[in-house]
Every structure is written in structure tokens, then in C-alpha cells.
Amino acid sequence: MAKTKPASIAQQIAVYAASLSYADLSAHAVKTVKQRVLDSLACALGAYDAQPVVAGRRYARTVPVNRATLIGTAERTTADTAAFVNGTMVRYLDYNDGYIGKELGHPSDNIPACLAVAEAEGKSGQDLILAIVLGYEVQCRLQDAARLYSLGWDHVNYVLISVAVAAGKLMGLSADQLTQAINMAAGGHVALRQVRAGELSGWKGCSAANAARNAIVCAALAREGLTGPSPIFEGEMGFIKQLSLDMNFDIKRFATAENPDYAITHTLTKLLPTQGEIQTAVWAALKLRPQIADLDAVKSIHVETTNAAYRITARDAEKWRPSTRETADHSLPFTVARAFLDGGITMDSYSDESLRDNRVIPLMDKITAAEDPALTATFPRHIANRVTVTLKSGEVLTEQVDTARGGMGTPMTDKDFETKFDDVAQKYLSNAQACRVRAFVWQLDGQDDFTALFDALRVNRPAAPDA
């Protein structure tokens, strides 16, 4: 008697996704979704005027289909195009959430994709919540299973898979159809890590959104009966072999009603609009700043950091002379210098004016950075940085911060998320609009559609002619 062929990884994920229901979700997971949605909308509004977002909106106008709304506008387009534009908005400022496994990533990249598909498919708030939890679960468990970045592949390859599953769930796909959506997404759209190496371009903020767009198309094609290459993970020329992955995948790690430890509840959030591993370096610098009467008295600044932070934010020469916003917000020396100069980090810290500030390079030239293995050993439980300032007088000042607000053990509160949203929204929305957005999100599980949300998010000032 022939042995039963074991289910492929794609099939295991698809069966899990098809069986998961809203009733399986914990109250903690549902509450976390609401926090992450409000957080993502804050990030999106903050990037409303960003050049890649403006370019995306112009592109969307060439696809004038009345299915899904572009955040901040009354304009509508296809679900996949809206996912691209809105996803770029959420990701552009590097202000959104993160998850640290073997691979680093930003699972809130699933939220704008799920929102676009939910609107286009006429789904409810509960449907959206379930899809978001599912997208987070798939992406985070894949991040736990194998590292991509050290082999030259971008973490958004996992977004391809998670959005294919989450979007497919919203589209009502069967387990077999979900398997094919995964097969097509992973088989045709692998992204390179070069997007985050050297001088960073506008595409840095678009890479995950592009993965989501491709994934939504694959889910829609699977619904129409198209099949993809299989087995896409384990095959002779599949995802694992071609990406040289050591993948420790175990579907039993995925949360269920019986084991409701959903991955979304382990994600990290930010109070500062900068790269995640830099957050504690900023807080350390801000602790030191009041102790320094005059920055001209500084002889040197040394930052000891983790391996991940050094590799991502200080190793490349371009991080020491950033010429784009995308490079600057991933630059440890630039961000620390701006914290000392300005007494804080805001969305304006990486503006063209800030990049051209003639004070920043001389201060950056006093900064050095190196990995401290002791700090690396605490990662990811702590994302620590130690900043040491040596004054010309010979006095040495040191501060170490292990965890920033939003990190493990120090989660942001509902009030923190509301404050973050309001701080960003005040430039784009009236107070009444901001209140309506907050109320909608906190009651997301009771919503029948998303019209009121997009109406409240409509930016109330004239856009530039080409925006």
C-alpha cells in the first residue's frame, strides 16, 4: 500500500488558515489588532505627502476602479493598487510595528493590504480582524522559522506569503485555493535585500507594499482556478533550496483557540519615527543631553550596540553620509546626532532641511559605533544601546537604555497609541475627524463596513496639484 504523501508547507498553512475563525481569537489578540490598526493609520497619515506615496497615487489614477479607497482621499482603485499605495504610506516613515525572530520584519505590512481587500470584498470589521491576525501569524511564524537577510533576501518575501493567505481568507478561498495562492506568490515574486543595503531609495518603503500587491493578485487568480508551482517550499528548485534556507517550520507553533498565544501580541511598536534598533540609542542620547551645556565641548561620542543594529544602521559608509531620508532614518550616527542637536526625534528629523543642516556632519564625525557582544547577547529580549560622551575637559558621561516604550516588557498603552495618532493627524485632520477615526478603530469588531473610517481619514487641506 502506497504511503500517504505528507502535506507540503504551503498546504499546512492553507489548511490552518481555512480552519481559523473569529471565535478562535483571544480577546488579547482582538485588542492588539485595534491598537495596531490605529498605529498603522498614524504612520499612513504621516507619510501622506511623501514622494513615493504621491507617485503611487498618481499611478493609482491610471487604474480608476471603484473598489478600495486610498487613505487620505476619496479616490478609489483596485484592491491590489490600494494595498500598494496605502502600504507604502504605512511603511514609509519606519514608524510602524516590528517582530523579531530569526528574521526581522514589520508584520503591520499586512494591515493596509487586509483593509483594501476587506473593503473591496464588502467584509465586516470582524472579518478584517481575523485576516489581520492570520497575516501576522503566518508572517511571524515564518520569521521564526528561517533567516533571509543574511543570505541577501528581503524579509518582505514573507509578506508575499502572509498577505496571500490573509487576502485569500477575505476572498473566501478554500484550503486548496489558498495553497495555490501561496504557490504563485512565493514562486513568482522573490525580493532582494539590496533594497536595504547601501544608499536607500524610495523603494525601501514600497518593497513590502509591492509584495502585498503581488500577493493579492495571486489570491484573486487562485479564486479563478489558476494554479502555481508546487511544492513551492520543499521542491527541487523551490523557495528553501534556492534561497539556501535552513527552515525550521512547525505548523504546531501556530496559535489556535486551544493555544491562543497569537503572534500579533508579541509584536513591538515605536514612539519614535526611526529604525527599531536605534530607538534606545536616542533615549540614551536624550538622557545625556541635559548634562552637556555646549555641544562644542564634546570631544567624542561612542555608541555600543547590538550586532543587528550595527549591521543595519552603522556598517555601510552611506549611513555616515546619508543623502536621502530613507538612508538617514536607518543611520545610527545621523539619528544620534539629531537627538543631541534637537532634543528629540520627529518626522522632521529626516527632512531635506535636516539633511542639509551644516551642524550635523561635524557632530557625526565625532561619533563612532561598534558592536558590544554583551548587548547582542540580550537581543531580542532587549534592544539595547550604550552611548558614551567624552568631553574635551576629560569628563566621561555614559547612559545605557535596554528597552524603549513599545518593546518587550514595556508595551505602549491605548493612550500612547491615541497620542501618537493625534500628534500625526493634527496636520491633516480636524479634531472631530481624529475622534471619529479613534472611535471607529476601538469599535472595529462591531463595524459592518469601512465607509465611515475612510470618510474620517480624508485629509482636509488641498493637495499639491500633482499629489
C-alpha positions in Angstrom: 0.0 0.0 0.0 1.4 3.4 -1.1 2.4 5.8 1.7 0.3 9.0 2.1 2.3 11.9 0.8 2.9 14.4 3.7 1.3 17.8 3.3 3.6 20.5 2.0 4.3 23.6 4.0 2.0 25.6 1.7 -0.8 23.1 2.3 -0.2 23.1 6.0 -0.5 26.9 6.2 -3.6 26.8 3.9 -5.4 24.2 6.0 -4.7 26.2 9.1 -5.9 29.4 7.5 -9.1 27.9 6.1 -10.0 26.5 9.5 -9.3 29.6 11.7 -12.4 31.5 12.7 -13.1 34.7 14.6 -14.4 32.7 17.5 -10.9 31.2 17.8 -9.3 34.6 18.6 -8.4 35.7 22.1 -9.6 39.0 23.5 -5.9 40.0 23.7 -5.4 39.4 20.0 -8.5 41.3 19.1 -7.5 44.3 21.3 -3.9 44.2 19.8 -5.3 44.3 16.3 -7.2 47.5 17.2 -4.0 49.1 18.6 -2.0 48.1 15.5 -4.6 49.4 13.1 -4.7 52.8 14.9 -0.8 52.8 14.9 -0.7 52.0 11.2 -3.2 54.8 10.3 -1.0 57.2 12.2 2.0 56.1 10.2 0.0 56.3 7.0 -1.2 59.9 7.6 2.4 61.0 8.4 3.5 59.9 5.0 0.7 61.5 3.1 3.0 64.0 1.4 6.0 61.6 0.9 7.2 61.4 -2.7 6.8 57.7 -3.1 3.2 58.0 -1.9 2.5 60.9 -4.2 3.9 58.8 -7.1 1.8 55.9 -6.0 -1.4 58.0 -6.0 -0.6 59.3 -9.5 -0.2 55.7 -10.6 -3.5 54.7 -9.0 -5.3 57.3 -11.0 -4.5 55.2 -14.1 -6.5 52.4 -12.6 -9.7 54.2 -11.7 -11.7 51.2 -10.4 -14.3 51.8 -7.7 -13.2 49.0 -5.2 -10.8 50.3 -2.5 -10.0 53.7 -1.1 -6.6 55.5 -1.0 -6.1 56.6 2.6 -6.5 60.4 3.0 -8.6 60.8 -0.2 -11.9 60.0 -1.7 -10.2 58.2 -4.6 -10.8 54.5 -5.2 -9.0 51.9 -7.2 -8.4 48.2 -7.3 -7.7 46.4 -4.0 -4.1 45.5 -5.1 -3.3 49.0 -6.1 -4.8 50.5 -2.9 -2.8 48.0 -1.0 0.4 49.2 -2.7 -0.3 52.9 -2.1 -1.6 52.6 1.4 1.1 50.0 2.3 3.7 52.5 1.2 2.1 55.1 3.4 2.2 52.8 6.4 5.8 51.8 5.9 7.5 54.9 4.6 8.3 56.6 7.9 9.6 53.4 9.5 7.2 54.2 12.4 5.2 51.0 12.3 5.4 47.9 14.3 8.0 45.1 14.2 8.7 41.5 15.0 12.0 39.9 15.8 12.5 36.2 15.1 15.4 34.6 13.1 14.3 37.2 10.6 13.4 40.8 11.3 10.3 42.3 9.8 7.2 44.6 10.1 4.0 42.5 10.2 1.8 45.6 10.1 2.6 45.5 6.4 -0.4 43.1 6.3 -2.8 45.7 7.7 -3.3 48.1 4.6 -3.5 45.0 2.3 -6.2 43.4 4.5 -8.1 46.7 4.8 -8.1 47.2 1.0 -9.3 43.6 0.3 -11.9 43.8 3.1 -13.3 47.0 1.7 -13.3 45.6 -1.9 -15.0 42.4 -0.8 -17.6 44.0 1.4 -16.4 42.4 4.6 -17.0 43.3 8.2 -14.8 44.5 11.0 -14.6 41.1 12.4 -13.6 39.7 9.0 -10.8 42.3 8.9 -9.6 41.5 12.4 -9.4 37.7 11.6 -7.5 38.4 8.4 -5.0 40.7 10.2 -4.4 38.1 13.0 -3.9 35.5 10.3 -1.5 37.6 8.3 0.6 38.3 11.4 0.5 34.7 12.5 1.9 33.5 9.1 4.5 36.2 8.7 5.8 36.0 12.3 6.0 32.2 12.4 7.9 32.2 9.1 10.2 34.8 10.6 10.7 32.4 13.5 11.4 29.6 11.0 14.3 30.9 8.8 16.5 34.0 8.4 16.5 35.7 5.0 18.6 38.9 5.4 22.0 37.3 5.9 21.6 35.4 2.6 20.7 38.5 0.6 16.9 38.1 0.5 14.4 40.7 1.8 12.1 39.9 4.7 9.1 41.0 2.5 9.3 37.6 0.9 7.3 36.5 4.0 4.8 39.3 3.4 4.2 37.7 0.0 3.0 34.6 1.7 1.2 36.1 4.7 -0.8 38.6 2.5 -1.7 35.8 0.0 -3.2 33.9 2.9 -4.9 36.8 4.6 -6.3 38.2 1.4 -7.4 34.8 0.3 -9.2 34.3 3.6 -11.1 37.6 3.0 -11.9 36.3 -0.5 -13.4 33.1 0.8 -10.8 30.8 -0.7 -10.8 27.1 0.1 -7.7 25.4 1.5 -6.8 24.2 -2.0 -7.1 27.7 -3.4 -5.1 29.2 -0.6 -2.4 26.6 -1.3 -2.2 27.8 -4.9 -2.2 31.5 -3.9 0.9 30.7 -1.7 2.5 28.7 -4.5 2.1 31.6 -7.0 3.1 34.3 -4.6 6.3 32.6 -3.4 7.1 31.2 -6.9 7.0 34.5 -8.9 8.0 37.5 -6.7 11.1 36.9 -4.6 12.6 40.2 -3.4 16.3 41.1 -2.9 17.8 42.5 0.3 19.7 45.2 -1.8 16.6 47.4 -1.1 18.0 47.9 2.4 21.7 48.0 1.7 24.0 51.0 0.9 22.2 54.2 -0.1 18.5 53.6 0.4 16.0 54.6 -2.2 12.3 55.4 -2.3 11.6 51.7 -3.0 12.6 50.9 0.6 9.1 52.0 1.7 7.5 50.3 -1.3 9.0 46.8 -1.1 6.5 45.3 1.3 3.6 47.1 -0.3 4.7 45.7 -3.6 4.8 42.2 -2.1 1.3 42.7 -0.8 0.1 43.9 -4.2 1.5 40.8 -5.9 0.1 38.5 -3.2 -3.5 40.0 -3.6 -3.3 39.3 -7.3 -2.2 35.8 -6.7 -5.1 35.2 -4.3 -7.5 36.6 -6.9 -6.1 34.4 -9.6 -6.3 31.3 -7.3 -10.0 32.1 -6.8 -10.4 31.9 -10.6 -8.7 28.5 -10.7 -5.1 29.3 -11.6 -2.5 27.0 -10.0 1.1 27.7 -9.0 4.4 25.7 -8.9 4.4 23.0 -6.2 5.8 22.2 -3.7 6.9 25.8 -3.6 8.9 25.5 -0.4 10.3 22.0 -0.5 10.7 21.5 -4.2 13.9 20.6 -6.1 14.1 24.3 -7.2 11.8 25.7 -4.6 11.9 28.5 -2.0 14.1 26.7 0.6 16.7 25.4 -1.8 17.0 28.4 -4.0 17.3 30.8 -1.0 19.6 28.4 0.8 17.4 28.4 3.9 17.7 26.3 7.0 13.9 26.4 7.6 12.6 25.1 11.0 8.9 25.2 10.1 6.4 23.7 12.5 2.7 24.3 12.0 2.1 23.3 15.6 3.6 26.6 16.7 0.7 28.5 15.1 -1.9 29.8 17.6 -5.3 28.2 17.9 -8.4 28.5 20.1 -6.8 25.9 22.4 -3.4 27.7 22.4 -4.3 31.3 21.8 -0.8 32.8 22.0 -1.2 34.7 18.8 2.0 36.2 17.3 0.4 39.6 16.9 0.5 40.0 20.7 4.3 39.7 20.6 5.0 42.5 18.1 6.8 45.7 19.1 5.8 49.3 18.5 7.5 52.6 18.4 7.2 56.1 19.9 9.9 57.4 17.6 9.8 57.5 13.8 13.1 55.8 13.2 14.6 52.3 12.7 13.7 50.0 15.6 17.3 49.1 16.7 18.1 52.9 17.0 15.3 53.7 19.5 17.2 53.1 22.7 20.3 54.9 21.3 18.0 58.0 21.0 16.7 57.7 24.5 20.2 57.3 25.9 21.4 60.4 24.0 18.4 62.3 25.3 19.4 61.3 28.9 22.9 62.6 28.3 21.9 65.9 26.5 20.9 67.9 29.6 24.3 67.1 31.1 26.1 68.8 28.3 26.0 72.6 28.4 27.5 73.1 25.0 27.9 70.5 22.2 31.1 72.3 21.2 32.5 70.8 24.5 32.1 67.3 23.1 35.3 65.5 22.1 33.8 62.2 21.0 30.6 60.1 21.2 30.8 56.3 21.1 27.8 54.1 20.6 27.9 50.5 21.7 25.1 48.5 20.1 23.9 45.1 19.0 25.1 43.1 16.0 21.8 43.7 14.2 21.9 47.4 14.9 25.5 47.8 13.8 25.0 45.8 10.6 21.8 47.6 9.6 22.5 51.2 10.7 26.2 51.8 11.0 28.2 49.4 8.9 27.7 50.9 5.5 29.6 54.0 4.5 26.4 55.6 3.3 25.0 55.6 6.8 27.7 58.1 7.8 26.9 60.5 5.0 23.1 60.0 4.3 21.7 61.9 1.4 18.2 60.5 1.4 15.5 60.3 4.1 15.4 56.5 3.6 19.1 56.3 4.5 19.0 58.8 7.3 16.3 57.1 9.3 18.4 53.9 9.1 21.5 55.7 10.2 22.7 55.3 13.8 25.2 58.2 13.6 22.8 60.6 11.9 19.9 59.8 14.3 22.1 60.1 17.4 23.5 63.4 16.1 20.0 64.8 15.5 18.9 63.7 19.0 21.8 65.7 20.5 21.1 68.7 18.3 17.3 68.8 18.6 16.5 67.2 21.9 14.2 64.6 20.2 13.4 62.7 17.0 10.4 63.7 15.0 9.2 63.1 11.4 11.0 66.3 10.5 14.3 65.0 11.8 14.9 63.4 8.4 13.6 66.3 6.2 15.7 67.7 3.4 16.5 70.7 5.7 17.7 68.4 8.4 19.9 66.5 6.0 21.5 69.8 4.8 22.0 71.2 8.3 25.6 72.2 8.4 25.8 71.3 12.1 25.1 67.6 11.6 28.2 66.3 9.8 30.7 67.8 12.2 28.9 66.2 15.1 28.6 62.9 13.2 32.3 63.0 12.7 32.7 62.8 16.4 30.7 59.6 16.6 31.9 56.0 16.4 29.9 52.8 16.7 30.7 49.2 17.5 29.0 46.0 18.5 29.1 45.0 22.1 28.7 41.2 22.3 27.2 41.6 25.7 24.4 43.8 24.3 23.9 41.4 21.4 23.5 38.5 23.9 20.4 40.2 25.3 18.8 40.6 21.9 15.8 40.4 21.1 14.6 40.4 24.7 16.3 43.8 24.9 17.3 46.1 22.0 19.9 47.9 24.0 22.3 50.8 23.2 25.0 52.4 25.3 26.1 56.0 24.5 29.3 57.4 25.9 30.3 61.0 25.6 33.8 62.2 26.3 34.1 65.9 26.8 37.1 68.0 26.0 37.6 68.5 29.7 38.2 64.8 30.0 34.9 64.1 31.8 33.1 60.9 30.6 29.3 60.5 30.6 27.6 57.2 29.9 24.0 56.1 29.6 22.6 52.7 28.6 19.0 52.1 27.7 17.9 48.5 27.3 14.3 48.8 26.2 12.2 51.5 24.7 8.5 52.1 25.2 6.8 49.6 22.9 9.4 47.0 23.4 9.1 43.6 25.2 8.0 44.2 28.8 7.2 47.9 28.2 4.2 47.9 25.8 2.5 51.1 24.7 -0.9 51.8 26.2 -4.1 52.7 24.4 -3.4 56.3 25.4 0.1 56.1 23.9 -1.4 54.9 20.6 -4.0 57.7 20.7 -1.4 60.3 21.4 0.8 59.0 18.6 -2.2 59.2 16.2 -3.3 62.6 17.3 0.2 64.0 17.1 0.5 63.0 13.5 -3.2 63.6 12.5 -3.3 67.2 13.7 -1.5 68.3 10.5 -4.0 66.5 8.2 -7.4 66.1 10.0 -9.7 68.1 12.2 -10.0 67.2 15.9 -13.5 65.9 15.1 -12.1 63.7 12.3 -9.4 62.3 14.6 -12.0 61.5 17.2 -14.2 59.6 14.6 -11.2 57.6 13.5 -10.3 56.6 17.0 -13.9 55.6 17.9 -14.2 53.6 14.7 -11.0 51.6 15.4 -11.8 50.9 19.1 -15.1 49.6 17.9 -13.7 47.7 14.9 -15.3 44.4 15.8 -18.8 46.0 15.6 -18.3 47.6 12.2 -20.3 46.4 9.1 -18.2 48.3 6.5 -15.4 50.9 6.3 -17.0 53.9 4.7 -17.1 55.9 7.9 -13.4 55.2 8.5 -12.2 56.4 5.1 -14.5 59.4 5.3 -13.0 60.4 8.6 -9.4 59.9 7.2 -9.9 62.3 4.3 -7.2 64.9 4.5 -8.9 68.3 4.9 -6.5 70.5 3.1 -5.8 71.0 -0.6 -3.2 68.6 -2.1 -0.5 69.8 -4.3 -1.5 69.7 -8.0 0.5 66.5 -8.7 -0.3 64.8 -5.3 
